[in-house]
Amino acid sequence: MLKPAYTELMEILNSGENVDTKVTSRYTIVIAAAKRARQLLDGAEPLAKAPSDKTVSIAINEMADGKVTILTRKQDAAGRADEPYEEE
């Protein structure tokens, strides 16, 4: 089981001030974590430490730490909905 749970992670992701970035579905979190895990498998550098070296755990911890954000289709002109991006 991953920590934090998706409900806790949804609260963390929605705690920001920008209303346009609210995550309303656990499936959005799952897809974002899977895409970020794939990026890590493809050689991306981890942005947060995880209790495990598994890519999904690292991706979840990156989201919980605010190192990776989820963009909606509106926010991303290229049409890559719910893809995690590194903050600059």
trRosetta pair geometry for C-beta under 8 A, 3 or more apart (Angstrom, degrees):
i j d omega theta_ij theta_ji phi_ij phi_ji
1 5 7.5 -17 172 -93 106 86
2 5 7.0 132 86 -100 77 40
2 6 7.9 65 76 -48 118 72
2 56 7.1 -94 -90 132 133 105
2 57 6.5 -163 -124 -105 97 70
2 60 5.2 -165 -176 -91 133 177
3 51 7.8 29 53 14 114 134
3 60 7.9 125 78 127 34 136
4 8 3.7 -105 170 92 124 128
4 9 5.0 159 88 -54 108 79
4 12 6.9 116 58 -15 156 136
4 60 7.4 -166 42 164 63 111
4 64 5.5 133 15 -107 113 135
5 8 5.0 91 55 11 75 102
5 9 6.9 -142 96 -5 36 91
6 9 5.3 -56 -141 42 35 114
6 10 6.1 42 155 -27 67 101
6 26 4.6 56 153 -138 146 107
6 29 5.3 153 -143 81 100 153
6 30 7.5 -17 -109 -54 136 83
7 10 5.7 -47 -148 30 30 113
7 11 6.8 31 151 -17 60 102
7 26 7.8 -32 -66 -91 58 115
8 11 5.7 -53 -155 34 35 112
8 12 6.5 36 148 -19 66 105
8 64 8.0 19 120 -118 100 112
9 12 5.5 -51 -148 36 36 114
9 13 6.2 32 155 -16 68 107
9 29 5.8 107 108 -143 129 146
9 60 6.8 -79 -98 -160 145 90
9 63 6.2 42 -161 112 115 121
9 64 5.9 -79 -115 -83 88 88
10 13 5.8 -55 -143 41 30 109
10 14 6.0 15 160 -6 65 115
10 23 5.5 -132 -137 93 79 113
10 26 6.9 -69 -60 -89 129 69
10 29 6.5 -91 -73 -50 82 140
11 14 6.1 -67 -140 48 25 101
11 15 6.4 46 155 -51 62 100
12 15 5.8 -42 -153 1 28 119
12 63 7.5 113 98 136 125 82
12 64 5.5 23 116 -136 170 62
12 66 7.7 -126 163 -61 106 82
13 16 7.6 -41 170 0 40 104
13 21 7.7 -123 165 139 88 99
13 23 4.7 15 109 11 136 132
13 29 7.4 -156 -10 -94 157 106
13 63 6.6 -20 -77 173 110 104
13 69 8.0 135 -143 -139 94 65
13 70 6.7 16 -158 19 136 117
14 22 5.2 46 -123 -136 100 76
14 23 5.9 -119 -59 37 94 80
16 21 6.3 -5 71 74 134 128
18 21 4.6 48 99 12 112 111
19 22 6.1 -17 -170 -25 49 113
20 72 6.7 -127 162 28 83 131
20 74 6.5 -109 -167 88 115 133
20 75 6.4 130 139 -65 122 109
21 69 6.9 -36 -158 -177 139 115
21 70 7.0 134 -168 76 93 76
21 71 7.4 -54 -119 -112 96 44
21 72 6.9 -159 -115 -13 49 103
21 75 7.1 36 -87 -52 83 153
23 28 5.2 -159 -152 90 97 137
23 29 6.3 76 174 -58 145 89
23 70 6.0 61 -83 65 116 145
24 28 7.3 74 52 2 53 142
25 28 4.5 104 72 -9 91 99
25 29 7.6 -160 103 0 59 80
26 29 5.5 -50 -161 35 47 114
26 30 6.4 50 143 -22 72 103
27 30 5.3 -48 -145 36 39 115
27 31 6.2 38 156 -18 68 103
28 31 6.0 -55 -146 38 28 107
28 32 6.2 27 155 -17 63 110
28 70 6.3 89 157 178 108 155
28 82 5.1 -131 -149 -128 83 128
29 32 5.7 -57 -144 40 29 110
29 33 6.1 28 157 -19 65 108
29 63 7.3 127 -146 156 91 167
29 70 7.6 -87 -95 -62 53 154
30 33 5.9 -57 -146 37 26 109
30 34 6.3 26 155 -19 63 109
31 34 5.7 -55 -146 37 30 112
31 35 6.3 29 156 -18 65 106
31 82 5.2 40 95 130 126 135
32 35 5.9 -55 -146 37 30 109
32 36 6.3 25 156 -14 65 107
32 59 7.8 172 126 167 71 118
32 63 6.9 94 119 -89 125 139
32 68 7.7 155 165 133 112 120
32 70 4.7 -58 -101 -101 152 113
32 82 5.4 -111 -65 170 90 85
32 83 7.0 157 -119 -138 74 17
32 84 4.7 99 -171 -47 94 99
33 36 5.9 -56 -144 41 30 107
33 37 6.1 34 154 -23 65 107
33 56 5.9 56 158 -151 112 79
33 59 4.5 127 -153 118 70 127
33 60 5.5 18 -124 -69 127 74
33 63 6.9 -71 -84 -14 86 141
33 84 7.7 71 -74 -30 30 139
34 37 5.6 -52 -145 35 29 114
34 38 6.5 34 153 -21 62 103
34 56 7.4 -3 -91 -109 52 98
34 59 7.8 158 -42 114 15 169
35 38 5.6 -51 -152 33 33 114
35 39 6.7 37 148 -20 63 101
35 82 7.7 141 2 120 145 81
35 83 5.4 -110 141 -133 162 72
35 84 5.9 162 87 18 109 90
36 39 5.4 -48 -152 32 38 116
36 40 6.6 40 149 -19 66 101
36 55 8.0 -177 114 165 71 93
36 59 3.8 139 94 -133 117 114
36 62 6.4 -150 169 65 150 139
36 63 7.5 -172 10 -46 165 101
36 68 5.8 38 -109 -169 145 166
36 84 4.3 -9 -65 53 111 144
37 40 5.6 -51 -151 35 35 113
37 41 6.5 37 149 -19 65 103
37 55 3.9 108 -153 129 85 108
37 56 4.8 -5 -92 -78 143 58
37 58 7.4 127 -106 61 74 92
37 59 4.6 -78 -58 -26 76 144
38 41 5.5 -50 -147 36 34 113
38 42 6.3 29 153 -15 64 109
38 55 7.8 114 -44 146 24 145
39 42 5.7 -62 -148 42 30 109
39 44 4.2 11 149 -1 92 145
39 84 7.7 -120 8 74 143 105
40 43 7.9 175 -176 35 27 12
40 44 5.2 -75 -89 62 42 97
40 46 6.3 43 -126 -78 117 78
40 55 4.3 171 84 -141 132 107
40 58 5.9 119 -113 84 164 135
40 59 6.6 -127 -12 -60 134 95
41 55 5.5 -28 -52 -85 85 166
46 49 7.5 90 134 -86 130 37
46 50 7.6 -105 -162 -3 141 102
46 58 4.9 -79 -127 -167 119 134
46 62 7.2 -137 -164 -68 72 118
47 62 4.9 78 65 -126 103 112
47 65 7.6 -166 117 80 94 130
47 67 3.9 171 124 163 129 144
47 68 6.6 142 52 -44 143 92
47 86 6.5 165 -66 -122 150 104
48 58 6.7 157 72 -165 82 69
48 61 4.4 -155 112 123 129 100
48 62 4.4 -177 16 -86 119 59
48 64 7.7 163 156 60 169 84
48 65 4.5 160 -106 23 141 150
48 67 5.2 -167 -42 8 107 148
49 61 6.9 -86 85 142 37 152
50 53 7.2 154 76 -86 107 25
50 54 7.3 -99 115 54 144 67
50 57 4.2 128 174 129 144 100
50 58 4.4 -115 -13 -85 140 57
50 60 7.5 89 -116 60 125 86
50 61 4.4 -166 -90 1 89 148
51 57 6.8 -96 54 175 71 138
52 57 4.3 71 60 50 109 169
52 58 7.8 -115 83 -42 74 74
53 57 7.8 58 58 61 9 125
53 58 7.5 12 -161 -48 33 116
54 57 4.5 81 71 9 94 109
54 58 7.0 -168 91 -9 47 86
55 58 5.5 -53 -146 37 35 113
55 59 6.2 38 155 -22 67 105
56 59 5.6 -51 -146 36 33 113
56 60 6.4 34 154 -19 65 104
57 60 5.8 -53 -147 36 30 110
57 61 6.4 27 155 -14 64 108
58 61 5.8 -60 -149 41 30 109
58 62 6.3 36 152 -24 65 105
59 62 5.6 -51 -148 31 31 114
59 63 6.7 28 154 -15 63 103
59 68 7.2 -41 -158 40 67 161
59 84 7.3 161 -159 27 101 166
60 63 5.9 -56 -154 36 32 109
60 64 6.3 30 151 -17 66 109
61 64 5.4 -53 -141 40 35 112
61 65 6.0 28 159 -13 68 110
62 65 6.0 -61 -143 43 26 105
62 67 4.4 -85 -162 69 78 114
62 68 4.4 47 135 0 111 116
62 84 7.6 88 107 173 124 148
63 66 7.8 41 179 -69 30 24
63 67 7.6 -82 -62 51 22 74
63 68 5.2 -55 -79 70 62 101
63 69 8.0 125 -128 -93 74 26
63 70 7.5 27 -129 -36 116 99
63 84 7.0 -90 -81 -117 100 136
66 69 7.6 16 -161 -70 59 83
66 87 7.5 -11 151 -2 76 148
67 86 7.0 -26 159 -135 78 73
67 87 6.7 -137 -167 22 37 104
68 84 4.2 21 171 -177 119 121
68 85 6.8 153 -154 67 74 28
68 86 6.3 -45 -102 -93 73 47
68 87 7.3 -154 -99 -16 24 85
69 84 6.7 150 71 -146 30 70
69 85 6.1 -27 59 58 82 81
69 87 6.0 78 -10 -65 110 99
70 82 5.7 -6 -167 -145 106 58
70 83 7.7 149 -142 68 63 21
70 84 5.9 -42 -87 -90 63 69
71 75 4.3 -127 -164 89 95 125
71 76 4.6 98 128 -45 132 110
71 80 7.4 53 78 90 118 85
71 81 7.5 -129 103 -141 75 37
71 82 7.3 -145 71 -79 52 17
71 83 6.5 -20 48 58 97 70
71 85 6.1 22 -15 4 119 120
72 75 5.0 93 52 8 71 102
72 76 7.2 -173 86 6 34 92
72 81 6.2 0 -169 -142 43 85
72 82 7.0 24 -110 -61 45 63
73 76 6.4 -74 -139 51 27 92
73 79 6.5 14 -146 -139 88 53
73 81 4.0 -19 -69 -91 85 110
73 82 7.9 -15 -46 -19 73 72
76 79 6.6 -138 111 -16 98 10
76 80 5.1 -86 145 54 150 74
76 81 6.7 -168 50 -81 127 42
76 83 7.1 70 -85 40 170 104
80 83 4.3 -24 147 4 108 140
